[in-house]
């Protein structure tokens, strides 16, 4: 299968972070070492959103992790609706 250019650009941009997360899940080391794949993906992505907002949206974003947790829950809802995400033999 030919990989779309957009996907290649996103792999180039985020590939190292994806490899780090995969390593954490596989090795049992790191922040998400005890998480299942969906939770690790959701909370790692939400942490990025929260960190960005904390740096650039003002002090209000730093006061709580509400936005981070809501973003993670939304991502989890999407991932739980995708049938192939239920296949734990991937990796």
Phi, psi and omega in degrees: 000134178282135182271128179297148180303319180301317179296318178300320178296320180289324176295319178297323182283320189242003185301319181296318179294320178295319177295320177299315180295318178300318179298316179301316181292319184282326187267343185076021178241151175098179187301321185255027186294337181253007182271153169282168187301314183297315179296319180298315179298311185297313184284330175293316178295318180294325176299322177298313180301312182296317179298317179299312180296322179297325179283326192237351183255000177104175185298330182303323181293335183275346187289332177206169177261024181304308181298315179304312182293323178292320177298315179299316180297320178296317178296317178300320178299318178294311182298325180289343179269355181265112185304319184288348174286346180278348181282103184281357180276354179289166175137000000 
